[in-house]
């Protein structure tokens, strides 16, 4: 697969992942960001279940706050790999590389 794929996610102000992360300055935890990547991979692969197997590179450049629209960008590579970026208001919040596998239905 070549080119790139994007999908936007609206992050609810009251999403449970913000509870305690962090009091007074809530930010989207890395695990929730990786969940968005998994969901975007599944959409890219027409609903097939995808599981991230490794994230050898991840850079967290700015916090993702409640009520934000996050656009996930995937640039597929070879052998179930991809470069990714999570954008908020035209700013790259997180970027890196991942590998994944698809689970047969």
Secondary structure as GFF3:
##gff-version 3
##sequence-region A 1 105
A	DSSP	beta_strand	5	10	.	.	.	ID=ss1
A	DSSP	three_ten_helix	16	18	.	.	.	ID=ss2
A	DSSP	alpha_helix	30	44	.	.	.	ID=ss3
A	DSSP	beta_strand	49	60	.	.	.	ID=ss4
A	DSSP	beta_strand	69	76	.	.	.	ID=ss5
A	DSSP	beta_strand	81	88	.	.	.	ID=ss6
A	DSSP	beta_strand	91	103	.	.	.	ID=ss7
###
